Amino acid sequence: MLKVEELTKYYGETLGVKNLSLELKKGEVFGFIGPNGAGKSTTIRAIMNLINKNVGKVYIDGEEFTKSNYELKQKIGYLPSEVHLYEDMTVKQLFDFHASFYKKNTVKRRRELVKILNINEKVKISKLSLGNKKKVAIVLALMHEPELLILDEPTSDLDPVVQHTFYTIIADLKKRGTTILYSSHILPEIERLCVRVGIIKDGVLINVEKIRALKNKNLSYVSVYSKSIIDISKDLDLYEYMVDGNMLRFKVTGDYDHLIKVISKYKIDKILIEEANLEELFLHYYE
């Protein structure tokens, strides 16, 4: 549904994103992760033609997406990380104005979303809190039932209750077959909603993989409780570890045979081996 080829964007001499290629299948919810400044928003804005690319092409449903391709724009919903709306309009006026851009009748879906998100359409945009403005922006992105939905930090400014409602909306869209590019630095929500994930670092896409496969990389955290933890750490030749009393905690990336051979020489009170979660795997890639 979405194909990005060799996308490159520089701001003067500063790199935004370099040689990024990516494909999303129809109906896929794809997680796009990285800390602030990694290049997520630059990539999304370049895909949306909101900023000019230095190099690269974007295809939607097999057709090149350019600024003048208005038919493809009908298929896209976009929720930016920072919401800027027409402050002098009421919510209803803004929804009516937005609906005029689309050939599809948006009335039914708009009513559904307004009810789900508990939005007062009579209020002026300038009177809304950041959280309520974000709820309005969610309706703007979804009211025309897009085939491709691009979300940039979608839950920022939302309170926990509305976040839960938003996750329910995304789960429903997934069932409907909507293709979603979900960009976030909040890893638990990526793990909750996505099957595949792309990790971007310093403007470069360093890995694309299924979350399940990523978690099967044999990265684990080992906690050893013993009075000999200093000797154990030296014997294992650990360069990064944490000590807390008689507890030694460190990472292992699959060489369990060597680990067992070493610690079996010592009296161990307790040992705990925990599979790394997505956040720990992500931090491992960023070291």
RODO-2510 file (C-alpha; in nm, 4 decimals, decimal comma):
residues 287
     n   res          X          Y          Z
     1     m     0,0000     0,0000     0,0000
     2     l     0,2902     0,2334     0,0769
     3     k     0,6329     0,2135    -0,0836
     4     v     0,9185     0,4530    -0,0113
     5     e     1,2301     0,4389    -0,2299
     6     e     1,5682     0,5849    -0,1287
     7     l     1,4192     0,8805     0,0570
     8     t     1,6814     1,1423     0,1459
     9     k     1,6305     1,4829     0,3044
    10     y     1,8913     1,7340     0,4178
    11     y     1,8270     2,0661     0,5913
    12     g     2,1224     2,2525     0,4492
    13     e     2,4158     2,0382     0,5632
    14     t     2,2143     1,8741     0,8430
    15     l     2,0872     1,5238     0,7712
    16     g     1,7177     1,4607     0,8225
    17     v     1,6877     1,1144     0,6692
    18     k     1,9116     0,9207     0,4301
    19     n     1,8427     0,6466     0,1724
    20     l     1,5305     0,5243     0,3511
    21     s     1,3366     0,2508     0,1711
    22     l     1,0251     0,0955     0,3176
    23     e     0,7190    -0,1049     0,2137
    24     l     0,3885    -0,1453     0,3973
    25     k     0,1464    -0,4185     0,3001
    26     k    -0,2254    -0,3532     0,2729
    27     g    -0,3949    -0,3842     0,6102
    28     e    -0,0683    -0,3690     0,8046
    29     v    -0,0116    -0,1632     1,1197
    30     f     0,3584    -0,0789     1,0997
    31     g     0,5462     0,0714     1,3920
    32     f     0,8034     0,3406     1,3158
    33     i     1,0180     0,4005     1,6222
    34     g     1,3067     0,6153     1,7331
    35     p     1,3703     0,8884     1,9906
    36     n     1,2936     1,2523     1,9218
    37     g     1,5289     1,3825     1,6530
    38     a     1,5888     1,0422     1,4931
    39     g     1,4142     1,1367     1,1676
    40     k     1,0602     1,0013     1,2143
    41     s     0,8731     1,3262     1,1525
    42     t     1,1045     1,4261     0,8672
    43     t     1,0328     1,0938     0,6970
    44     i     0,6579     1,1341     0,7415
    45     r     0,6510     1,4941     0,6218
    46     a     0,8542     1,3980     0,3156
    47     i     0,6149     1,1078     0,2445
    48     m     0,3220     1,3511     0,2735
    49     n     0,4958     1,6036     0,0431
    50     l     0,4826     1,8633     0,3195
    51     i     0,8559     1,9152     0,2742
    52     n     1,0642     1,8712    -0,0392
    53     k     1,2783     1,5595    -0,0748
    54     n     1,6353     1,5808    -0,1970
    55     v     1,6091     1,2317    -0,3411
    56     g     1,3497     0,9557    -0,3431
    57     k     1,0018     0,8560    -0,4542
    58     v     0,6843     0,7572    -0,2722
    59     y     0,4205     0,5202    -0,4118
    60     i     0,0711     0,4676    -0,2749
    61     d    -0,1261     0,1692    -0,3988
    62     g     0,1261     0,1317    -0,6823
    63     e     0,1015     0,4928    -0,8030
    64     e     0,3613     0,7644    -0,7478
    65     f     0,2446     1,0158    -0,4905
    66     t     0,3283     1,3753    -0,5831
    67     k     0,2017     1,7110    -0,4581
    68     s    -0,0398     1,7387    -0,7504
    69     n    -0,1836     1,3873    -0,7221
    70     y    -0,5152     1,4810    -0,5625
    71     e    -0,6773     1,1427    -0,6225
    72     l    -0,4220     0,9713    -0,4003
    73     k    -0,4704     1,2353    -0,1324
    74     q    -0,8294     1,1132    -0,1041
    75     k    -0,6956     0,7786     0,0189
    76     i    -0,4741     0,9209     0,2954
    77     g    -0,5455     1,0241     0,6533
    78     y    -0,2752     1,2141     0,8400
    79     l    -0,2415     1,2982     1,2085
    80     p     0,0598     1,5222     1,2792
    81     s     0,2464     1,5230     1,6083
    82     e     0,1705     1,8923     1,6606
    83     v    -0,1845     2,0001     1,5857
    84     h    -0,2498     2,3432     1,4309
    85     l    -0,6145     2,4219     1,3551
    86     y    -0,8140     2,7264     1,2436
    87     e    -0,8659     2,8964     1,5786
    88     d    -1,1522     3,1225     1,4641
    89     m    -1,3766     2,8293     1,3599
    90     t    -1,6042     2,6164     1,5726
    91     v    -1,5367     2,2419     1,5716
    92     k    -1,8436     2,1870     1,3497
    93     q    -1,7327     2,4525     1,1011
    94     l    -1,3895     2,2920     1,0822
    95     f    -1,5376     1,9449     1,0275
    96     d    -1,7707     2,0796     0,7551
    97     f    -1,4808     2,2576     0,5847
    98     h    -1,2633     1,9465     0,5976
    99     a    -1,5436     1,7256     0,4647
   100     s    -1,5727     1,9494     0,1561
   101     f    -1,2315     1,8245     0,0360
   102     y    -1,3558     1,4689    -0,0152
   103     k    -1,5839     1,3063    -0,2690
   104     k    -1,6927     1,0466    -0,0133
   105     n    -1,9832     1,1215     0,2207
   106     t    -1,8209     1,1596     0,5641
   107     v    -2,1324     1,2239     0,7745
   108     k    -2,1825     0,8758     0,9231
   109     r    -1,8187     0,8137     1,0157
   110     r    -1,7797     1,1652     1,1529
   111     r    -2,0806     1,1167     1,3830
   112     e    -1,9400     0,7849     1,5046
   113     l    -1,6041     0,9368     1,5901
   114     v    -1,7509     1,2468     1,7556
   115     k    -1,9570     1,0207     1,9806
   116     i    -1,6691     0,7831     2,0602
   117     l    -1,4344     1,0704     2,1473
   118     n    -1,7020     1,2783     2,3216
   119     i    -1,6413     1,5955     2,1201
   120     n    -1,8523     1,9107     2,1536
   121     e    -1,8868     2,0478     1,7987
   122     k    -2,0289     2,3824     1,9149
   123     v    -1,7078     2,4952     2,0862
   124     k    -1,4646     2,7317     1,9156
   125     i    -1,1236     2,5785     1,8377
   126     s    -0,9452     2,8562     2,0290
   127     k    -1,1242     2,7487     2,3481
   128     l    -1,0093     2,3844     2,3310
   129     s    -0,7344     2,2298     2,5419
   130     l    -0,4426     2,0580     2,3673
   131     g    -0,6007     1,7196     2,4374
   132     n    -0,9339     1,8208     2,2852
   133     k    -0,7591     1,9701     1,9818
   134     k    -0,5868     1,6342     1,9352
   135     k    -0,9257     1,4595     1,9482
   136     v    -1,0539     1,6955     1,6765
   137     a    -0,7443     1,6172     1,4680
   138     i    -0,8143     1,2437     1,5051
   139     v    -1,1609     1,2950     1,3559
   140     l    -1,0130     1,5032     1,0721
   141     a    -0,7704     1,2201     0,9923
   142     l    -1,0345     0,9448     1,0022
   143     m    -1,3690     1,0917     0,8944
   144     h    -1,3181     1,0115     0,5234
   145     e    -1,2247     0,6470     0,6027
   146     p    -0,8761     0,6539     0,4490
   147     e    -0,7125     0,3433     0,3072
   148     l    -0,3743     0,4634     0,4362
   149     l    -0,3436     0,6293     0,7756
   150     i    -0,0212     0,8043     0,8771
   151     l     0,0121     0,8789     1,2482
   152     d     0,2941     1,0864     1,3962
   153     e     0,3072     1,0592     1,7776
   154     p    -0,0728     1,0202     1,7836
   155     t    -0,1252     0,9888     2,1608
   156     s     0,0761     1,2946     2,2672
   157     d    -0,1456     1,5383     2,4653
   158     l    -0,4136     1,2713     2,5210
   159     d    -0,5035     1,1677     2,8745
   160     p    -0,4877     0,7937     2,9618
   161     v    -0,8628     0,7404     2,9176
   162     v    -0,8646     0,8919     2,5684
   163     q    -0,5468     0,6995     2,4831
   164     h    -0,7299     0,3762     2,5619
   165     t    -1,0199     0,4881     2,3405
   166     f    -0,7733     0,5679     2,0634
   167     y    -0,6190     0,2196     2,0860
   168     t    -0,9691     0,0751     2,0466
   169     i    -1,0209     0,2879     1,7336
   170     i    -0,6907     0,1629     1,5869
   171     a    -0,7824    -0,1993     1,6638
   172     d    -1,1118    -0,1460     1,4782
   173     l    -0,9319     0,0107     1,1801
   174     k    -0,6982    -0,2881     1,1725
   175     k    -1,0007    -0,5183     1,1418
   176     r    -1,1346    -0,2993     0,8599
   177     g    -0,8093    -0,3472     0,6671
   178     t    -0,6721     0,0054     0,6973
   179     t    -0,2978     0,0327     0,6385
   180     i    -0,1352     0,2318     0,9196
   181     l     0,2103     0,3837     0,9597
   182     y     0,2329     0,4379     1,3357
   183     s     0,5244     0,6579     1,4403
   184     s     0,5966     0,6837     1,8109
   185     h     0,8678     0,6870     2,0760
   186     i     0,6274     0,5189     2,3225
   187     l     0,7293     0,1564     2,2810
   188     p     0,4527    -0,0189     2,4795
   189     e     0,1882     0,1141     2,2401
   190     i     0,3929     0,0014     1,9393
   191     e     0,4260    -0,3445     2,0936
   192     r     0,0514    -0,3468     2,1625
   193     l    -0,0683    -0,2440     1,8153
   194     c     0,1944    -0,3391     1,5560
   195     v     0,3222    -0,6608     1,4005
   196     r     0,6275    -0,5186     1,2221
   197     v     0,8500    -0,2347     1,3315
   198     g     1,1163    -0,0154     1,1733
   199     i     1,3890     0,1371     1,3891
   200     i     1,5387     0,4673     1,2773
   201     k     1,8617     0,6083     1,4180
   202     d     2,0292     0,9359     1,3165
   203     g     1,8177     0,9528     0,9997
   204     v     1,8962     0,5970     0,8901
   205     l     1,6557     0,3026     0,9006
   206     i     1,8728     0,0457     1,0786
   207     n     1,6304    -0,2458     1,1061
   208     v     1,2869    -0,3629     0,9902
   209     e     1,1517    -0,6749     1,1522
   210     k     0,8490    -0,8416     1,3045
   211     i     0,8248    -0,7606     1,6729
   212     r     0,8063    -1,1320     1,7532
   213     a     1,1273    -1,1989     1,5582
   214     l     1,2935    -0,8992     1,7199
   215     k     1,2101    -1,0375     2,0626
   216     n     1,3538    -1,3752     1,9616
   217     k     1,7037    -1,2280     1,9199
   218     n     1,8033    -1,3953     2,2467
   219     l     1,8713    -1,0713     2,4255
   220     s     1,8080    -1,1422     2,7927
   221     y     1,8812    -0,9832     3,1270
   222     v     2,0430    -1,2065     3,3877
   223     s     2,0321    -1,1400     3,7606
   224     v     2,2717    -1,3495     3,9720
   225     y     2,2532    -1,3457     4,3514
   226     s     2,5763    -1,4581     4,5161
   227     k     2,8440    -1,3491     4,7609
   228     s     3,0949    -1,3936     4,4761
   229     i     2,9496    -1,1428     4,2288
   230     i     3,2764    -0,9478     4,1902
   231     d     3,4633    -1,2659     4,0956
   232     i     3,1766    -1,3722     3,8657
   233     s     3,1776    -1,0368     3,6839
   234     k     3,5551    -1,0642     3,6279
   235     d     3,5295    -1,4265     3,5157
   236     l     3,2557    -1,3388     3,2653
   237     d     3,4635    -1,0401     3,1473
   238     l     3,1615    -0,8106     3,1722
   239     y     3,2085    -0,4569     3,0468
   240     e     2,8591    -0,3362     3,1398
   241     y     2,6731    -0,4516     3,4490
   242     m     2,4957    -0,3369     3,7634
   243     v     2,5689    -0,4399     4,1211
   244     d     2,3204    -0,4051     4,4054
   245     g     2,4350    -0,5699     4,7261
   246     n     2,4770    -0,9412     4,6425
   247     m     2,2991    -0,9050     4,3069
   248     l     2,4774    -0,8816     3,9710
   249     r     2,2651    -0,7860     3,6661
   250     f     2,3881    -0,7913     3,3049
   251     k     2,2871    -0,8588     2,9442
   252     v     2,3340    -1,1832     2,7543
   253     t     2,2882    -1,2152     2,3775
   254     g     2,2607    -1,5894     2,3383
   255     d     2,5865    -1,7358     2,4720
   256     y     2,4212    -1,9203     2,7599
   257     d     2,6665    -2,2142     2,7459
   258     h     2,9577    -1,9919     2,8488
   259     l     2,7423    -1,8263     3,1154
   260     i     2,6447    -2,1571     3,2767
   261     k     3,0007    -2,2883     3,2718
   262     v     3,1287    -1,9795     3,4517
   263     i     2,8638    -1,9401     3,7193
   264     s     2,8599    -2,3132     3,7960
   265     k     3,2025    -2,2642     3,9596
   266     y     3,0471    -2,0445     4,2282
   267     k     2,7879    -2,0805     4,5009
   268     i     2,4749    -1,9175     4,3624
   269     d     2,1845    -1,8200     4,5878
   270     k     1,9484    -1,7415     4,3010
   271     i     1,9552    -1,6752     3,9263
   272     l     1,6885    -1,5041     3,7186
   273     i     1,6896    -1,4859     3,3360
   274     e     1,4378    -1,2432     3,1813
   275     e     1,3590    -1,1997     2,8120
   276     a     1,4148    -0,8402     2,7000
   277     n     1,1029    -0,6362     2,6243
   278     l     1,0718    -0,4121     2,3190
   279     e     1,2003    -0,1072     2,5055
   280     e     1,5136    -0,2912     2,6182
   281     l     1,5695    -0,4268     2,2652
   282     f     1,5310    -0,0769     2,1270
   283     l     1,7874     0,0639     2,3709
   284     h     2,0208    -0,2237     2,2770
   285     y     2,0065    -0,1078     1,9107
   286     y     2,0836     0,2488     2,0180
   287     e     2,4016     0,1673     2,2073
***
